[in-house]
């Protein structure tokens, strides 16, 4: 089978790494890919939202299966584009429909879905220019801190957590009236702050049957102790040490099952991942958000633990075989540390030469923001590399990742030195 993987991050490099091990895999193409994917696939430069170009590439290279990594093309309807096109409709695509994409593309839609199917989440209400004045009363009825979320996609930056009531009122207007996050914040969801510990749940579904993948915990803040600005993710571990059978059972019964039942009842066409962002509050699970794709950097710790032939698993979706496949998960723990450019998540420089990658041992290196230049790699993004190790526990996995990171250098390199700090 010829495979097309859409996306350019560490998630896509990790997926390509797993797919490349399959006996069913003939050739992999990455659009646009990065320096690391170039080692396993043929990179094709192009826009992930240019569906006509993707059609051309798919037909030209006789692609049998398309994996869609990032959220933008999913929310923009790439699944629907394939299924409504006579030349593409029989090609397998790992992505949910545009309707299902609203679970990530609209916080308001997702909250309504959770309410309808009795899925526990924070108390909330949605505001726009039409009812903005009522938002003050709602904020005044809540206890600080105040959580404001842009309704649409904002590249992980559309959430504000504010302690001051007047600042919350002011920022709400900045979001709605001044378009602080562009069109993403024409509507804003205000919700109560849930105090607990977060974890990530991943479900692979064909819209009817589903498989629960390994759970993970990621770290979004740039600074140690979870301080500072939000990022796309600074590290992750899997499995989650505090996830015992009792808590897992609650997640299964109160969240995963009603989510899949809701997808079925809403007649959503779904052939991909449901990423459920969870928080544990007083031993009860609540949903923070849905994503309609794999998370990053969680992918870099989830898929190294999956022993199944990933391509066989993807290819079985929508057939009777999918239901019968049992996931084979490694008992080992995985930990990944993200190396980022100096200044990230704000402005940063690109084009820095990366040294030391040939000196590493017993780790997987997943490229995120890199380009190949002659025999070297240079930085090309904010998040540059994910360094993943396996171990008998998350502490030993983290220890080896940090040990190997000492061999890597590039100008301005930054990383968190406390991943897993809250699990000790």
NUVEX-445939 format. One record per residue: residue in three letters; x, y, z of N, C-alpha, C in turn. Coordinates in steps of 0.2 Angstrom, whole numbers, padded with zeros to 4 digits, always signed. Layout:
<nodes>
ALAXYZXYZXYZ
...
</nodes>
This chain:
<nodes>
UNK+0004-0006+0000+0000+0000+0000+0004+0006+0000
UNK+0002+0011-0004+0006+0018-0004+0002+0022+0001
UNK+0005+0026+0005+0002+0029+0011+0003+0037+0010
UNK-0001+0041+0011+0000+0048+0012-0002+0051+0019
UNK+0003+0054+0022+0002+0057+0029+0002+0064+0028
UNK-0003+0067+0030-0004+0075+0030-0002+0078+0036
UNK+0003+0083+0036+0005+0086+0042+0013+0087+0042
UNK+0015+0090+0047+0022+0092+0047+0026+0092+0054
UNK+0022+0089+0059+0025+0089+0066+0028+0083+0068
UNK+0029+0083+0075+0032+0077+0078+0026+0071+0078
UNK+0020+0073+0078+0015+0068+0078+0015+0064+0071
UNK+0016+0068+0066+0016+0064+0059+0023+0060+0058
UNK+0028+0063+0061+0034+0058+0061+0034+0052+0065
UNK+0030+0052+0071+0029+0046+0075+0024+0042+0071
UNK+0019+0044+0068+0014+0040+0064+0018+0037+0058
UNK+0022+0040+0055+0026+0038+0049+0031+0032+0052
UNK+0034+0033+0057+0038+0028+0060+0035+0022+0061
UNK+0029+0022+0064+0025+0016+0066+0023+0013+0059
UNK+0020+0017+0055+0017+0014+0048+0023+0011+0044
UNK+0029+0013+0044+0034+0011+0040+0036+0004+0042
UNK+0035+0002+0048+0036-0005+0051+0032-0010+0048
UNK+0026-0008+0045+0021-0013+0043+0023-0017+0036
UNK+0022-0023+0036+0023-0027+0030+0019-0025+0024
UNK+0013-0022+0026+0008-0019+0021+0010-0013+0017
UNK+0015-0010+0020+0017-0003+0018+0022-0004+0012
UNK+0021+0000+0006+0025+0000+0001+0029+0006+0001
UNK+0026+0012+0001+0029+0018+0001+0025+0024+0004
UNK+0028+0028+0008+0025+0033+0012+0027+0040+0009
UNK+0022+0044+0008+0023+0051+0006+0020+0056+0012
UNK+0024+0061+0013+0022+0066+0018+0021+0073+0015
UNK+0015+0076+0017+0014+0082+0014+0012+0087+0020
UNK+0016+0092+0022+0023+0093+0018+0029+0089+0022
UNK+0027+0086+0028+0033+0083+0031+0038+0088+0034
UNK+0043+0085+0037+0049+0089+0040+0055+0085+0038
UNK+0061+0087+0042+0067+0084+0040+0067+0077+0043
UNK+0064+0075+0048+0064+0068+0050+0060+0064+0046
UNK+0054+0066+0044+0050+0062+0039+0053+0060+0033
UNK+0058+0064+0031+0062+0063+0024+0066+0057+0025
UNK+0068+0055+0031+0072+0049+0032+0068+0042+0030
UNK+0061+0043+0031+0057+0037+0030+0052+0038+0024
UNK+0051+0044+0022+0045+0045+0017+0048+0050+0012
UNK+0044+0051+0007+0045+0056+0002+0041+0062+0003
UNK+0045+0068+0005+0041+0074+0007+0038+0077+0000
UNK+0032+0080+0001+0029+0084-0005+0027+0090-0002
UNK+0030+0096-0005+0028+0102-0002+0021+0104-0005
UNK+0017+0107+0000+0010+0109-0002+0007+0111+0005
UNK+0001+0114+0004-0004+0116+0009-0008+0110+0011
UNK-0009+0109+0018-0013+0104+0020-0020+0105+0019
UNK-0022+0112+0017-0029+0113+0016-0031+0114+0009
UNK-0026+0113+0004-0027+0113-0003-0029+0106-0005
UNK-0036+0105-0005-0038+0098-0006-0038+0096-0014
UNK-0038+0101-0018-0037+0099-0025-0030+0097-0026
UNK-0025+0100-0023-0018+0097-0024-0017+0091-0021
UNK-0020+0090-0015-0020+0083-0011-0023+0078-0016
UNK-0029+0079-0019-0032+0075-0024-0027+0073-0029
UNK-0024+0078-0032-0019+0076-0038-0013+0072-0035
UNK-0011+0073-0029-0005+0069-0027-0008+0062-0025
UNK-0014+0061-0023-0017+0055-0021-0017+0050-0027
UNK-0020+0053-0032-0021+0049-0038-0014+0048-0042
UNK-0010+0053-0042-0003+0052-0046+0001+0047-0042
UNK+0001+0046-0036+0005+0041-0032+0001+0035-0030
UNK-0005+0034-0033-0009+0028-0032-0009+0027-0024
UNK-0011+0032-0020-0012+0031-0013-0018+0027-0011
UNK-0017+0022-0007-0022+0018-0004-0025+0020+0002
UNK-0021+0024+0006-0024+0026+0013-0021+0033+0015
UNK-0025+0038+0017-0023+0044+0019-0024+0045+0026
UNK-0018+0047+0030-0019+0049+0037-0018+0056+0038
UNK-0023+0059+0041-0023+0067+0042-0022+0068+0049
UNK-0016+0072+0050-0013+0073+0056-0016+0079+0060
UNK-0016+0085+0057-0018+0091+0060-0026+0093+0060
UNK-0028+0097+0064-0035+0098+0064-0038+0102+0059
UNK-0034+0107+0056-0037+0112+0051-0040+0108+0045
UNK-0037+0104+0041-0040+0100+0036-0046+0096+0038
UNK-0046+0093+0044-0052+0090+0046-0058+0094+0047
UNK-0057+0100+0051-0062+0104+0052-0065+0107+0046
UNK-0060+0108+0041-0062+0111+0034-0065+0106+0029
UNK-0066+0100+0032-0070+0095+0028-0066+0090+0023
UNK-0060+0088+0024-0056+0084+0020-0059+0077+0019
UNK-0062+0075+0024-0066+0068+0024-0071+0069+0019
UNK-0075+0074+0019-0081+0075+0015-0079+0076+0008
UNK-0073+0080+0007-0071+0081+0000-0069+0074-0003
UNK-0066+0069+0001-0064+0063-0002-0070+0059-0004
UNK-0075+0059+0001-0081+0054+0000-0086+0057-0005
UNK-0085+0063-0007-0090+0066-0012-0087+0066-0019
UNK-0081+0064-0019-0077+0064-0026-0077+0057-0029
UNK-0079+0056-0035-0080+0050-0038-0073+0046-0038
UNK-0068+0050-0039-0061+0047-0040-0058+0045-0033
UNK-0060+0048-0028-0057+0047-0021-0061+0043-0016
UNK-0067+0042-0018-0072+0040-0013-0070+0033-0010
UNK-0067+0029-0014-0065+0022-0011-0058+0022-0008
UNK-0055+0028-0008-0048+0028-0004-0049+0029+0003
UNK-0046+0025+0007-0047+0025+0015-0044+0032+0017
UNK-0048+0035+0021-0045+0041+0024-0046+0041+0032
UNK-0041+0042+0036-0041+0042+0043-0042+0049+0045
UNK-0049+0051+0046-0051+0058+0048-0058+0057+0048
UNK-0061+0061+0053-0069+0061+0054-0071+0067+0049
UNK-0078+0067+0048-0081+0071+0044-0081+0078+0046
UNK-0083+0083+0042-0084+0090+0044-0089+0091+0050
UNK-0094+0088+0050-0099+0088+0055-0096+0086+0062
UNK-0092+0080+0062-0089+0078+0068-0083+0082+0070
UNK-0080+0086+0065-0075+0090+0066-0077+0096+0071
UNK-0083+0097+0071-0086+0103+0075-0084+0101+0083
UNK-0083+0095+0085-0082+0093+0092-0075+0097+0094
UNK-0071+0098+0089-0065+0102+0090-0065+0109+0088
UNK-0069+0110+0082-0069+0116+0079-0073+0121+0082
UNK-0078+0119+0086-0082+0124+0090-0083+0121+0097
UNK-0081+0125+0102-0081+0124+0109-0089+0124+0111
UNK-0093+0128+0108-0100+0129+0109-0103+0122+0107
UNK-0102+0120+0101-0105+0114+0099-0103+0108+0103
UNK-0097+0108+0105-0094+0102+0110-0098+0102+0116
UNK-0099+0108+0119-0102+0109+0126-0109+0106+0125
UNK-0113+0108+0120-0120+0106+0118-0120+0099+0118
UNK-0115+0096+0114-0115+0088+0114-0114+0085+0120
UNK-0110+0088+0125-0109+0085+0131-0115+0085+0135
UNK-0118+0091+0135-0125+0092+0139-0130+0087+0136
UNK-0130+0086+0130-0136+0082+0127-0135+0075+0129
UNK-0128+0072+0130-0127+0065+0131-0124+0064+0138
UNK-0126+0069+0143-0124+0069+0150-0117+0067+0151
UNK-0113+0070+0148-0105+0069+0149-0103+0075+0153
UNK-0100+0073+0159-0098+0078+0164-0093+0083+0161
UNK-0094+0089+0162-0090+0095+0160-0091+0101+0165
UNK-0087+0106+0164-0087+0112+0168-0094+0116+0167
UNK-0096+0119+0172-0102+0124+0171-0100+0129+0166
UNK-0104+0131+0161-0102+0135+0156-0108+0139+0153
UNK-0106+0144+0149-0111+0147+0145-0107+0151+0139
UNK-0111+0151+0133-0108+0154+0127-0110+0161+0126
UNK-0106+0166+0124-0107+0173+0123-0105+0175+0116
UNK-0108+0180+0113-0106+0183+0107-0108+0191+0107
UNK-0107+0194+0102-0109+0201+0102-0116+0202+0104
UNK-0121+0197+0102-0128+0198+0103-0130+0198+0111
UNK-0126+0195+0115-0128+0194+0122-0122+0196+0127
UNK-0117+0200+0124-0111+0201+0128-0112+0205+0134
UNK-0117+0209+0135-0118+0212+0141-0121+0208+0147
UNK-0124+0202+0145-0126+0197+0150-0120+0193+0153
UNK-0114+0194+0149-0108+0190+0151-0106+0192+0158
UNK-0106+0199+0159-0104+0202+0166-0108+0198+0172
UNK-0114+0198+0171-0118+0194+0176-0116+0187+0177
UNK-0114+0184+0172-0112+0177+0172-0105+0176+0176
UNK-0101+0181+0174-0094+0181+0177-0095+0182+0184
UNK-0099+0187+0186-0100+0189+0193-0103+0183+0197
UNK-0107+0179+0194-0110+0173+0198-0105+0167+0199
UNK-0099+0168+0196-0094+0163+0197-0088+0165+0201
UNK-0084+0159+0204-0079+0161+0208-0072+0161+0203
UNK-0067+0165+0205-0061+0165+0201-0057+0159+0202
UNK-0053+0157+0198-0051+0160+0192-0056+0159+0186
UNK-0057+0164+0181-0062+0164+0176-0058+0161+0170
UNK-0062+0156+0166-0059+0153+0160-0063+0155+0154
UNK-0059+0158+0150-0062+0161+0143-0059+0157+0138
UNK-0064+0154+0133-0061+0150+0128-0064+0153+0121
UNK-0060+0154+0116-0062+0156+0110-0066+0150+0107
UNK-0071+0151+0104-0076+0145+0101-0072+0141+0096
UNK-0069+0145+0091-0065+0141+0086-0058+0139+0087
UNK-0055+0137+0082-0048+0134+0082-0044+0141+0083
UNK-0039+0140+0087-0034+0146+0089-0027+0143+0090
UNK-0026+0137+0087-0019+0134+0088-0017+0133+0095
UNK-0021+0132+0099-0020+0130+0106-0019+0136+0110
UNK-0020+0142+0107-0018+0149+0111-0025+0152+0113
UNK-0031+0150+0112-0037+0153+0113-0040+0153+0119
UNK-0036+0151+0124-0039+0150+0131-0036+0155+0136
UNK-0040+0159+0140-0037+0163+0145-0040+0161+0152
UNK-0035+0161+0157-0037+0159+0164-0035+0165+0168
UNK-0040+0169+0170-0039+0175+0173-0042+0175+0181
UNK-0038+0178+0185-0040+0179+0192-0044+0185+0194
UNK-0043+0190+0190-0047+0196+0191-0053+0197+0187
UNK-0059+0199+0191-0065+0199+0188-0065+0205+0182
UNK-0063+0211+0184-0063+0216+0179-0058+0214+0173
UNK-0053+0211+0174-0049+0209+0168-0052+0204+0164
UNK-0056+0199+0167-0060+0194+0163-0065+0198+0159
UNK-0069+0203+0162-0074+0207+0158-0070+0210+0152
UNK-0064+0213+0153-0061+0217+0148-0058+0212+0143
UNK-0056+0207+0145-0053+0202+0140-0058+0199+0136
UNK-0064+0198+0139-0070+0195+0135-0072+0200+0129
UNK-0071+0206+0130-0073+0211+0125-0067+0211+0120
UNK-0061+0211+0122-0055+0210+0118-0056+0204+0113
UNK-0059+0199+0115-0060+0193+0111-0065+0194+0106
UNK-0071+0196+0109-0077+0196+0104-0077+0202+0100
UNK-0076+0208+0103-0076+0214+0099-0070+0216+0095
UNK-0064+0215+0098-0058+0217+0095-0055+0211+0091
UNK-0058+0205+0091-0056+0199+0088-0049+0197+0090
UNK-0047+0197+0096-0041+0195+0099-0038+0189+0096
UNK-0042+0184+0095-0040+0178+0091-0044+0177+0085
UNK-0045+0183+0081-0048+0182+0074-0055+0180+0075
UNK-0057+0177+0069-0064+0174+0069-0065+0169+0074
UNK-0060+0166+0077-0061+0161+0082-0064+0163+0088
UNK-0064+0170+0089-0067+0172+0096-0073+0177+0094
UNK-0076+0176+0089-0083+0179+0088-0088+0177+0093
UNK-0087+0170+0095-0091+0168+0101-0086+0165+0106
UNK-0087+0166+0113-0083+0164+0118-0087+0160+0123
UNK-0084+0155+0125-0087+0150+0130-0083+0152+0137
UNK-0087+0154+0142-0085+0156+0149-0087+0149+0153
UNK-0082+0147+0156-0083+0141+0160-0080+0141+0167
UNK-0082+0137+0172-0079+0137+0178-0073+0134+0178
UNK-0068+0136+0182-0062+0133+0183-0062+0126+0187
UNK-0059+0121+0184-0059+0115+0187-0052+0114+0190
UNK-0052+0112+0196-0045+0111+0200-0044+0104+0200
UNK-0039+0102+0197-0037+0094+0197-0031+0093+0193
UNK-0030+0087+0191-0024+0085+0187-0027+0082+0181
UNK-0024+0084+0175-0026+0082+0168-0023+0076+0166
UNK-0026+0073+0161-0024+0067+0157-0027+0067+0150
UNK-0024+0063+0146-0027+0063+0139-0029+0056+0137
UNK-0035+0055+0134-0038+0049+0132-0039+0049+0125
UNK-0037+0043+0122-0037+0043+0114-0041+0037+0112
UNK-0046+0038+0108-0050+0033+0106-0050+0033+0098
UNK-0049+0027+0095-0049+0026+0088-0056+0023+0086
UNK-0060+0026+0082-0066+0023+0080-0068+0024+0073
UNK-0072+0019+0071-0074+0019+0064-0082+0022+0064
UNK-0084+0025+0069-0090+0028+0070-0095+0023+0073
UNK-0093+0017+0074-0097+0012+0078-0094+0009+0083
UNK-0088+0005+0081-0084+0001+0085-0078+0006+0087
UNK-0075+0004+0093-0069+0009+0095-0064+0005+0099
UNK-0058+0007+0099-0052+0005+0103-0050+0011+0107
UNK-0049+0009+0114-0046+0014+0118-0038+0013+0118
UNK-0034+0018+0116-0027+0018+0116-0024+0019+0123
UNK-0018+0019+0123-0015+0021+0130-0016+0028+0132
UNK-0017+0029+0138-0018+0036+0140-0011+0039+0141
UNK-0011+0046+0141-0005+0050+0142-0006+0056+0146
UNK-0001+0059+0148-0002+0065+0152+0004+0070+0148
UNK+0001+0076+0146+0006+0081+0143+0007+0087+0147
UNK+0011+0091+0145+0013+0097+0149+0013+0103+0144
UNK+0009+0107+0145+0008+0113+0140+0011+0119+0141
UNK+0013+0121+0148+0016+0127+0149+0023+0127+0148
UNK+0026+0133+0146+0033+0134+0144+0037+0133+0150
UNK+0035+0136+0156+0039+0136+0161+0039+0130+0166
UNK+0044+0129+0170+0044+0123+0175+0039+0125+0180
UNK+0036+0119+0183+0031+0120+0188+0024+0122+0185
UNK+0024+0121+0178+0018+0123+0174+0016+0130+0175
UNK+0021+0134+0173+0021+0142+0174+0022+0145+0167
UNK+0019+0151+0166+0020+0154+0159+0015+0153+0154
UNK+0017+0154+0148+0012+0154+0142+0011+0147+0140
UNK+0005+0146+0137+0003+0139+0134+0008+0138+0128
UNK+0009+0132+0127+0013+0130+0121+0009+0124+0117
UNK+0011+0122+0112+0008+0116+0109+0010+0109+0113
UNK+0014+0110+0118+0016+0104+0122+0024+0104+0123
UNK+0026+0103+0129+0033+0103+0131+0035+0096+0133
UNK+0031+0091+0133+0033+0084+0135+0027+0080+0137
UNK+0028+0074+0138+0022+0069+0139+0025+0063+0142
UNK+0020+0059+0146+0022+0052+0148+0016+0048+0147
UNK+0017+0041+0146+0012+0036+0146+0015+0030+0148
UNK+0011+0026+0152+0004+0027+0155+0004+0032+0160
UNK-0002+0034+0163-0003+0039+0168-0003+0035+0175
UNK+0002+0037+0179+0003+0033+0185-0004+0033+0190
UNK-0007+0038+0190-0013+0038+0194-0020+0036+0191
UNK-0019+0033+0185-0025+0030+0182-0026+0023+0184
UNK-0030+0022+0190-0031+0015+0192-0037+0012+0189
UNK-0039+0006+0190-0045+0002+0187-0051+0006+0189
UNK-0052+0008+0195-0058+0011+0197-0059+0018+0193
UNK-0054+0022+0193-0055+0028+0189-0056+0027+0181
UNK-0052+0022+0179-0053+0020+0172-0060+0018+0170
UNK-0063+0014+0175-0070+0012+0174-0075+0018+0174
UNK-0074+0023+0178-0078+0029+0178-0077+0033+0171
UNK-0071+0033+0168-0070+0036+0162-0073+0032+0156
UNK-0073+0026+0157-0076+0022+0152-0084+0023+0151
UNK-0087+0023+0157-0094+0023+0158-0097+0030+0157
UNK-0094+0035+0160-0097+0041+0160-0095+0046+0154
UNK-0089+0044+0151-0087+0048+0146-0086+0045+0139
UNK-0082+0039+0139-0080+0036+0132-0086+0033+0129
UNK-0090+0029+0133-0096+0026+0130-0101+0031+0128
UNK-0103+0036+0132-0108+0041+0130-0106+0045+0124
UNK-0099+0046+0123-0096+0050+0118-0097+0046+0111
UNK-0096+0040+0111-0096+0036+0105-0104+0035+0104
UNK-0108+0034+0109-0115+0033+0108-0118+0040+0105
UNK-0116+0045+0107-0118+0052+0104-0116+0052+0097
UNK-0110+0050+0095-0107+0051+0088-0112+0046+0084
UNK-0114+0040+0086-0118+0036+0083-0125+0039+0082
UNK-0128+0042+0087-0135+0045+0087-0135+0051+0083
UNK-0130+0055+0083-0130+0061+0079-0128+0059+0071
UNK-0127+0053+0070-0126+0050+0063-0119+0054+0060
UNK-0114+0055+0065-0108+0058+0062-0104+0052+0059
UNK-0101+0054+0053-0097+0050+0049-0090+0051+0053
UNK-0087+0045+0056-0081+0046+0060-0077+0040+0058
UNK-0071+0042+0056-0066+0036+0054-0059+0039+0056
UNK-0058+0039+0063-0052+0042+0065-0052+0042+0073
UNK-0048+0047+0076-0047+0048+0083-0051+0053+0086
UNK-0053+0051+0092-0056+0056+0097-0051+0056+0102
UNK-0049+0063+0103-0044+0064+0109-0049+0068+0114
UNK-0049+0065+0120-0053+0068+0125-0048+0070+0131
UNK-0048+0077+0131-0045+0080+0136-0048+0080+0143
UNK-0045+0076+0148-0049+0075+0154-0046+0079+0160
UNK-0049+0080+0165-0047+0082+0172-0050+0078+0177
UNK-0046+0076+0182-0048+0072+0188-0049+0077+0194
UNK-0055+0077+0196-0057+0082+0201-0060+0078+0207
UNK-0057+0077+0212-0060+0073+0218-0062+0066+0216
UNK-0058+0063+0212-0058+0056+0210-0064+0055+0205
UNK-0066+0061+0202-0071+0061+0196-0068+0063+0190
UNK-0070+0060+0184-0067+0063+0178-0072+0068+0175
UNK-0069+0073+0172-0073+0079+0168-0070+0080+0161
UNK-0074+0081+0156-0071+0083+0150-0069+0090+0149
UNK-0063+0092+0148-0061+0099+0147-0062+0100+0139
UNK-0060+0096+0135-0062+0097+0128-0061+0091+0124
UNK-0064+0091+0118-0063+0086+0113-0058+0089+0107
UNK-0054+0084+0105-0050+0085+0098-0052+0080+0094
UNK-0052+0081+0087-0054+0076+0083-0048+0073+0079
UNK-0042+0072+0082-0036+0070+0080-0031+0068+0085
UNK-0026+0065+0084-0021+0063+0089-0018+0069+0092
UNK-0016+0069+0098-0013+0075+0101-0005+0075+0100
UNK-0002+0080+0101+0005+0081+0100+0008+0085+0106
UNK+0012+0083+0110+0017+0077+0110+0014+0070+0112
UNK+0008+0069+0114+0006+0063+0116+0007+0057+0111
UNK+0006+0059+0105+0007+0053+0100+0014+0050+0101
UNK+0019+0054+0103+0026+0052+0103+0027+0048+0109
UNK+0022+0047+0114+0023+0042+0119+0018+0036+0118
UNK+0012+0038+0115+0007+0033+0114+0009+0027+0109
UNK+0011+0029+0103+0012+0025+0098+0019+0020+0099
UNK+0024+0023+0102+0029+0018+0104+0027+0013+0108
UNK+0022+0013+0112+0019+0008+0116+0014+0003+0113
UNK+0012+0005+0107+0008+0001+0103+0011-0004+0099
UNK+0010-0011+0100+0014-0016+0097+0010-0019+0090
UNK+0004-0017+0090+0000-0019+0084+0003-0016+0077
UNK+0002-0019+0072+0003-0017+0065-0001-0011+0064
UNK+0001-0005+0064-0003+0001+0064-0007+0002+0057
UNK-0004+0000+0052-0007+0001+0045-0012-0005+0045
UNK-0011-0011+0047-0016-0016+0047-0023-0013+0051
UNK-0021-0010+0057-0027-0007+0061-0031-0002+0057
UNK-0027+0003+0054-0031+0008+0050-0035+0005+0045
UNK-0031+0000+0041-0035-0003+0035-0041-0007+0037
UNK-0041-0009+0043-0047-0013+0045-0053-0009+0047
UNK-0052-0003+0048-0057+0002+0050-0063+0002+0045
UNK-0069+0001+0048-0075+0001+0043-0077-0006+0041
UNK-0073-0011+0043-0074-0018+0041-0075-0022+0047
UNK-0077-0028+0046-0079-0032+0052-0073-0034+0056
UNK-0067-0033+0053-0061-0035+0056-0059-0031+0062
UNK-0061-0024+0061-0059-0019+0066-0061-0021+0073
UNK-0067-0023+0073-0070-0025+0080-0066-0030+0083
UNK-0064-0035+0080-0060-0041+0082-0053-0040+0084
UNK-0050-0035+0082-0043-0034+0083-0042-0032+0090
UNK-0037-0035+0094-0036-0033+0101-0029-0029+0101
UNK-0030-0024+0104-0023-0019+0105-0018-0023+0109
UNK-0012-0023+0107-0007-0026+0111-0002-0020+0113
UNK-0003-0018+0120+0001-0013+0122+0007-0015+0127
UNK+0012-0011+0125+0018-0013+0129+0017-0011+0137
UNK+0020-0015+0141+0020-0013+0148+0025-0008+0150
UNK+0030-0006+0146+0035-0001+0147+0032+0006+0147
UNK+0035+0010+0150+0033+0017+0151+0037+0021+0145
UNK+0033+0026+0143+0037+0030+0138+0037+0038+0140
UNK+0042+0041+0139+0042+0048+0141+0045+0052+0135
UNK+0043+0058+0134+0046+0062+0128+0047+0069+0131
UNK+0052+0072+0129+0054+0079+0131+0055+0083+0124
UNK+0051+0089+0124+0051+0093+0118+0057+0098+0118
UNK+0061+0098+0113+0066+0104+0113+0063+0109+0108
UNK+0064+0115+0111+0060+0121+0107+0065+0126+0106
UNK+0064+0131+0101+0068+0136+0099+0067+0142+0105
UNK+0073+0145+0106+0073+0151+0110+0068+0156+0109
UNK+0064+0158+0114+0059+0163+0112+0052+0160+0112
UNK+0052+0153+0110+0045+0150+0109+0041+0150+0116
UNK+0035+0151+0116+0030+0151+0111+0029+0158+0108
UNK+0033+0163+0109+0032+0169+0106+0037+0169+0100
UNK+0040+0175+0098+0044+0175+0092+0051+0171+0093
UNK+0053+0168+0088+0059+0164+0088+0063+0164+0081
UNK+0069+0163+0081+0073+0162+0075+0073+0155+0073
UNK+0074+0155+0066+0074+0148+0063+0081+0147+0060
UNK+0083+0141+0057+0089+0140+0053+0095+0139+0057
UNK+0094+0137+0064+0099+0135+0068+0102+0128+0067
UNK+0108+0127+0066+0111+0120+0065+0110+0116+0071
UNK+0107+0110+0071+0106+0105+0076+0112+0100+0076
UNK+0116+0100+0082+0121+0095+0083+0120+0090+0088
UNK+0123+0084+0087+0123+0079+0092+0118+0073+0090
UNK+0114+0073+0085+0109+0068+0084+0112+0061+0082
UNK+0118+0061+0080+0121+0055+0078+0124+0052+0084
UNK+0124+0055+0090+0128+0053+0096+0123+0049+0101
UNK+0116+0049+0099+0111+0047+0104+0110+0039+0104
UNK+0108+0037+0109+0107+0029+0110+0101+0028+0114
UNK+0097+0023+0112+0091+0020+0116+0086+0026+0117
UNK+0085+0030+0112+0080+0034+0111+0077+0035+0104
UNK+0071+0037+0104+0068+0038+0097+0068+0046+0097
UNK+0070+0048+0091+0070+0056+0090+0064+0057+0085
UNK+0059+0061+0087+0054+0063+0082+0055+0070+0080
UNK+0056+0072+0074+0057+0078+0072+0050+0082+0071
UNK+0050+0088+0073+0044+0092+0073+0045+0099+0068
UNK+0050+0103+0071+0051+0109+0067+0058+0109+0064
UNK+0060+0104+0059+0067+0104+0057+0066+0103+0049
UNK+0072+0105+0046+0073+0104+0039+0080+0101+0038
UNK+0080+0097+0032+0087+0094+0031+0090+0099+0027
UNK+0097+0100+0028+0101+0104+0024+0108+0101+0024
UNK+0109+0099+0018+0115+0094+0016+0115+0088+0021
UNK+0120+0087+0025+0120+0081+0029+0118+0083+0036
UNK+0115+0089+0037+0113+0091+0044+0106+0093+0044
UNK+0103+0094+0050+0097+0097+0051+0097+0104+0054
UNK+0092+0108+0052+0092+0115+0055+0085+0116+0057
UNK+0084+0120+0062+0078+0122+0065+0073+0125+0060
UNK+0067+0124+0060+0062+0127+0056+0055+0129+0059
UNK+0055+0128+0066+0049+0129+0069+0050+0130+0077
UNK+0045+0131+0081+0045+0133+0088+0047+0126+0092
UNK+0043+0121+0090+0045+0115+0093+0049+0111+0088
UNK+0055+0109+0090+0060+0107+0086+0060+0099+0086
UNK+0061+0096+0091+0062+0089+0092+0059+0086+0098
UNK+0056+0080+0097+0054+0076+0103+0058+0070+0104
UNK+0061+0070+0110+0066+0065+0112+0062+0060+0117
UNK+0061+0054+0114+0057+0049+0118+0061+0043+0120
UNK+0060+0041+0126+0063+0035+0129+0058+0030+0132
UNK+0060+0024+0132+0056+0019+0136+0059+0016+0142
UNK+0055+0014+0147+0058+0012+0153+0053+0008+0157
UNK+0056+0005+0163+0051+0001+0167+0046+0005+0171
UNK+0048+0011+0171+0044+0016+0174+0045+0023+0171
UNK+0041+0028+0172+0041+0034+0169+0048+0038+0171
UNK+0050+0037+0178+0056+0040+0180+0062+0038+0176
UNK+0063+0031+0175+0068+0029+0171+0068+0031+0164
UNK+0062+0031+0161+0061+0034+0154+0063+0041+0154
UNK+0061+0045+0158+0063+0052+0158+0070+0053+0159
UNK+0073+0049+0164+0081+0050+0165+0085+0049+0159
UNK+0083+0044+0155+0087+0042+0149+0086+0048+0144
UNK+0079+0050+0143+0078+0056+0138+0083+0062+0140
UNK+0083+0064+0147+0087+0069+0149+0094+0068+0148
UNK+0096+0062+0149+0103+0060+0148+0105+0061+0140
UNK+0101+0059+0136+0102+0060+0129+0102+0067+0126
UNK+0098+0071+0129+0097+0078+0127+0103+0082+0129
UNK+0107+0080+0134+0114+0083+0135+0118+0083+0129
UNK+0117+0078+0124+0122+0077+0119+0119+0082+0113
UNK+0113+0085+0113+0111+0089+0108+0112+0096+0109
UNK+0113+0100+0104+0114+0107+0104+0111+0110+0098
UNK+0108+0116+0099+0107+0121+0094+0106+0128+0097
UNK+0108+0133+0094+0108+0140+0097+0101+0141+0099
UNK+0100+0143+0106+0094+0145+0109+0090+0139+0111
UNK+0092+0133+0111+0089+0127+0113+0086+0128+0120
UNK+0079+0126+0121+0076+0127+0127+0072+0120+0128
UNK+0071+0118+0135+0067+0113+0136+0065+0113+0144
UNK+0060+0110+0145+0058+0109+0153+0062+0103+0156
UNK+0064+0105+0162+0068+0100+0165+0064+0096+0171
UNK+0057+0098+0171+0053+0095+0176+0047+0091+0174
UNK+0048+0088+0168+0042+0084+0165+0041+0078+0170
UNK+0035+0077+0172+0033+0072+0177+0033+0074+0184
UNK+0035+0081+0185+0036+0083+0192+0030+0082+0196
UNK+0024+0082+0194+0018+0082+0198+0016+0075+0199
UNK+0020+0070+0196+0018+0063+0197+0022+0059+0202
UNK+0027+0063+0204+0032+0060+0209+0029+0058+0216
</nodes>
